[in-house]
């Protein structure tokens, strides 16, 4: 078999969409029989299994994608197991002459892809990969000295100065029917057999109320954001009690919408000078690019301090009661608790509150940031391999471009400033709904019934953190 012969095989990963999917567009353009596959890989070396909330999202997203492909005349083949072995087997079954995929940037995933590319070449199969999920691939952005960037602002300036952002690909009108495998179509797992959805108990009701996973949900969310909140994003993004953010993060994480499409839709609506709020949102897309730049060059970002100076920091021994109180929103500090309860209920938390909640765990409780990162990995629908650890390290003071360790978010000051009327607090803490004014931010003064007393004293715990940081500097 030569590379000009045979059927096509597209392997989808974190790119669960038809729009702006260059691997799918290229494969569909060949016109040959086309197998579109997704592999649930929780076995390959180094691949991090998804958390519970992300598994729920993946099920819904795959169901939506399967329906979209069927509407185009195709189908989605589901397989489970070590991705390299599974894909080689599927390629053999369908007599594939061409493999197509969109590139990934984590080290374990890159290793799998490189081994598959070598296997394909040794077996007369053409493997083609494409840029789909980052506007600026990590190896293309270098400092003047030729190394990776460690600070966001010069990184983003270099991105915008060095490369044009391509136009998105349109979704194919039709997708060629799948290749035959033996006497019929390739066998596919039943999505339900993967047991991605929670049961006994099913805790996903709040997620289902808050989100519509899939490409259509992503398009709707993008249009709603561009129709309103983006104009005042610079201020609105800090106010958790209002719809001031895009809420596109899980759709971007699973590739239901591409950053190229988001960027192009923004430019289409603002062809001239970019308003400040819109520019602030674009810089947040840049922060996502920066975090993936960090992960590409630091594959152990989720387990190892980016700044080795923090390696000898003296974390407190893990206190299970304190950690459980933080996880379930029972710290006695309303902003932290509202955020953690929003996370448990919806699989998402407002970013301003994420910073306050993370700071409380790491600095007021002196708990190792990796414990918080693991909890968010399990409970966030938008947890991805780059943003989650990079943002936790930013708060902890161990990351790139990090907030200094001595910068400690005060949850009371934060809630008074960014949720002055307490609307966000009341939405997620029913025990406080009867409180008004200052009392809702400091409920211990009002002896709110049924609400826990503060877990720690803020000034004392702040001083403890500063003392620990000073000991590290002295050492």
N, C-alpha and C positions, 0 to 999 in steps of 0.2 A: 504494500500500500504506500502511495506517495502522498505528500501533503495536499496535493490538488484533488485527491480522491476522497471519498468517504463523506460521512455526515458531519454535522456540527454539534458541539456540546458546549453549552454555556453553564458555567458554575456560578451561581449567585451566592453572595455571602452577606455582607452588611450593605446591600444595595438592592433592597426589595422594592423595586419600582420598574416601570416601563419607560417613563419619561427620563431623558438625559441618562440613559444607561448605555454607554458606548460599546461595551462588550455585547450586549443584546442587539444593539443596532447593527453592529458589524456582522454578527452571525446571521441575523435575519436577512441582511442584504445579500448574503451568499445564495439564498434561495434553496439550498440543500435541506433535506430533512434535519430538524433541529430539536435536540433534547435540552430542556431547561431544567436544571437540577438545583436542589438545596440539600446540603449535608449537615446534619446535626452532629458536630464533632465535639465530644467531651472526653476524648481518650488520647489524642495526640499529645506528645510531650510538650509541656509548657502552656498549652491552651487552657485558659481560665474558664471553668464552667460558668454559665450565666447564673445570676441571682434569681430569686423567686419572682420578683416583679418583672424583670426582663423576660423571663420565660413566659409569663402571662402575655406580655406584649408580642413576643415572637409568635405564639400560637395565633393570635388575632391577625397579625400582619401576614403570616403565611396563608391563612385562610383567604384574606382579601386578595393577595397576589395570585393565588390559584384561580380565583373567580375571574380576575382581570385577564389572565392568560387564556382561560377558556373562552372568554368573549372575543379573543383575537384568533381563535382557532387552534390553540395549543393547550398544553397542560403542564403542571408542575410535578416533577418527579422528586419525591422525598426519600432520602436514604439516611441511615444513621450509622456512625462508626468512625474510625480513623480516616480523616478526609482523603489522604493520599491513596490508601488502599481501596477505599470505596470508589473514588473517581476513576482510578485505573480500571477497576472492574466494570464500571458503567461505560467507559470509553470502549472497552473490548466488546461488551455486549451489543453496543450500538454501532460498531465499526466506525468510530469517529476518526476523521482525518484532520479535524480542526478542533482545538480547545480554546475557549474564550473565557476570560475572567477580568474583573476590575481589581486593581492592585490593593493590597493591604499593607499595613505599616508596622505592626507589632512583630517582634523577632520570631516567636514561634510560628506565626502565620507566614512570614516571609520564607522561613526555612521549608515549610511544607510546599509553598508555591515553587521555590527554586528546585526542589527535588522532583516535583511533577514536570517542570519545564525540561529538566535533564532527561527524565524518563521519556517524555514525548519525543524529544529530539532523537533519542536512541531507537525509537520505534517508528520513525517515519511520520510522526504526527506533528502538525504545526501548532504551537501554543502561542497565543497572542494575549497580552495584558494591556490594560488601559487605565488612564487616570480618570477617576470618577468621583471620589469622595473627599478629596482635598484639592483646594484651588492651587496650592503651592506644595509640591511634593518635597519631603524633608531634605533630600540630597541636593535639591536645586537652589536652596537658600543658604549662602555661606557668608561668614564674616570676611572682612578684608584680609584677615590672616588665613582664611581658608577653612576655619572650623565652624562648628555649629553655634548658633546664638544661645545666650543664656539670659538675655533680658528682652522682655516683650517689645518695648517701643522701637528700638532699632531693628528688631526682627521684622516687625510689621511695615516699617518704612521701607526696608529692603525689599520685601515682597511686592509692595505696590509700585516700587520704582523699577524693579527688574523684569517683571513679566506682565504680559496682558492676560486677562482672565477670559478664557475661551467662552464662546456661546454654547448654550446647552443643546444637546441632541433632542430632536423631537421623538416621541414614542412611535414605534413602527405601527402602520395601519393594520397589518396582519403579521402573524408569526408563523413560519412554516410548521407543519405538523411534525410531531416527534418521529425520530427514527425508530424503526422496528428493532426489536431485540428477540431473536429467535422467531417464533411464530406470532408474536404480538408486540404490543408496546412495552417499553421497559416497566418492570414492576416498580410500584411505589408504595412506601409505607403509608398507612393511614395516619393522618396527623394526630388523631386522638390517641393512637398507640404510644405516642411519645410522652403522654401524661405531663404536658407543660403547664396545664391549668391546675390551680390548687384545689384540693378536696380534703374533707375531714380535718379542719373545716375549710370551706371556700371563703377566703378573706378578700376576694377580688371585687366585691360589689361596688366599692367606692371608686376603684380604678375604672370599671365599666361606665360609671356615671360621668367620670371626668374626661375620658379619652375615646377617640375613634381611631384605633390603629389602622395602618394601611395608607396607600398612596392617596386615595380620595380624602381621607381625614387630614393628611398633610397639606394637600392643596387648599382645602377649606380653611385650615388653621393659618396658612400663609396669607391667603386673601383677607381674612378677618384682621390680621395684624397690619397688613399694608393699608387697609381701609381706615385705620384709626390710630391704634396705640403707638405705631412707629414714629409718628410725627412728634410726640412728646416723650419719646423713649428715654431721653437723657434724665428726666425727673421721674417719669412714671415707673421706671424699672426699680426704683428704690422704695416704692410704696406697696407693701404686700397686700393691703386691703383693697386694691383696685386691679383691673386687668391692664397692666402696663407693660407686660413682657410678651414675647412672641409665643412662648410655650411650644416652640418648634424643636426643642432639644431631643425628645425621644424620636421624633420623625427623622431628624438628622442622624441620630445614633444608629437607627436601623436602615438608613439609606432610603427612606420612603420619599424623600425629597433631596435633591442634591444642592450643595452650596452654590454651584454655578447657577442653578435655576433661581435660588433666592437672590443672589447678587444681581442677576440680569433683570429680575422683576423689579428690584429696587431702582436700578438704573433706568428701566423703561418708564417708571413713574416720575423719576427725577433726572431727566437728561442733562440738566444744567448743574448749577451749584447745589451741592448736597446740604440740606438743612442739618443743623447741629444734632438734633435728636436722631436723625437717620444715620448720620456719620457715627454716632456713638454705638448704634446697633451694628454697623459694619465693623467697628473695632472689636465687638464681641465675637463676630465671625472670625476675626483675626486671632483672638485669644484661643479659640478652638484650634485653629491651624498651629498656633504656637505650642499648645499642649501636645499635639501629635508630633511636632518637631522634637520636643523634649523626649517623648517616649521612643521615637525612632533611634535617637542617639543614646538613650538610657533605658534599655529594655526592662530593668528591674525597678522601674519608677514606683511600683505599688508596694515594694517591700524594703527599699533602701533609700536613705536620705540622699537627696540630690546634693545637698551641701554636707560634706563629710564632717564639717565642724560641729554638727549636731549629733554625731554618732555617740558621743559620750554624755549626752544630756541625761539627767537622772529623772526618768519618769517615775511616778508613784507606782507601787505594786497595784495591779489591777484590782479594783474594788467592785465586786460583782453587783452589790446593791446599788452603788452609785451609777454604774454603767447601765443597769436595767432601768433605773429611774430616768436617765437621759434617753434611752432608747424609746421608752413608752410615754415620754412627755410628762413626767412627774417630778421635775426638778424644783418646782416652786417659783420659777422665773417664767412669766407668761410668754414672752417672745420665743424663748427656747422651746417651751412646751407646745405652743401653737404650731411651731414649725415641725416638731417631731411627730405630732399628731396628724398634721397635714400630710406628712410623708407616709405614715402608716395607712392613712385613709385613701390617698390618691396616688401614691407612688411618685410623688414630686414635691418639691419644696421651693418656695420663692428664693432667689439667689441671695438677696440681702439677709434673709433669715438663715440660709445655709451657713453663711459666714459667721453669724452670731452663735448658732448652735454648735458649729465646729469649734469655734474659739472657746466656748464654755467647756466643752469636753477636754480639749487639749490643754487649756491654760488654767481655768478655774478648778478643774478636777485633776490636772496633771496626768491625763491618760494618753498613752502613746497614740499618735495620729492614725497608726495602722488599724487600730481597733475600730475607730470611726469610719475609716475608709472601707473596711469589710462590711460594716453595717449598711452603709450607703450602697455598696455594691449589691447587696441582697435586696434592698428595699426600693431603690430608685428605678423607674422605668427608663431613665435616660443615662444610667451608669455605663460609661464606656471606659476602655482600657487606658485612655490618656487623660481625659478631663477629670475623672474621679480622683485618681492619686495626685495629679498635678495640683488640683485645687485644694486638696487636703494638705499637701506639703506647703502650699502658699500660706495657708492659715497658720500652720505649725511653725513657720519660719525656717523650714528646712529645704524649701524648694527654690526653683529659679525665680528671679524677680519677686522674691517673697516679701510679704509683710514681715517686718522685724519681729522677733519673738516678743519683745516688750510691748508691741501694739496689741492690746487686749480689748476685744469688743465688750462693752458693758451692755448687757441685754436690756436693762431698764432704760438707760439713756437712748439706746437704739429704738425701743418701742415708742418712747415718748416723741422721738423725732420723726420716725417714719410711719407710725400708726397712731397718731395723736388721738384720734377719736376712738381707738380701740376696736375698730370694726373687724380687723383681722383676728385679734385675740378672741373676740366673742364668737367668730365663725367656727373656731376649733376647740374652744374651752367652754363648754356649757356651764361649768361651775362659776364662771365670772360674768355671765351675761347680765346679771343684775347690778353690776358695779358701773359707776360713771366716773369721769374725770380722772384725777390722779390715782384713785383707788384701783382701777383696773390694771395699771402698770405696777402697782405696789400692793398687791392684795393682802399681804401679811399685815398691813396697817389696818385693814378692814376686817380681818379675821374671816375671810371668805369661807363659807361652809363647804366642806367636801374637797377643798383644794389644798394640796400639800404645802407645808411650810418650806422655806428655802433650804435646799440641800446643803449649801455652804454659804458662808458670808462672803459677799463679793469683794470688799476691801481686803479681808484677810487672805482669801484665796489668790487674789491678784498679787499681793506681796509675796506669797509663797512661790508663785511662778517667777516673779522677778528675782527672788533670791536664788532660785535654781538656775536661772539664766546667768546671773552674776557669777555663780560658782563655776559654771562652764567657761565663762570668759577668763576668770582668774586662773583656771587650770590650764 
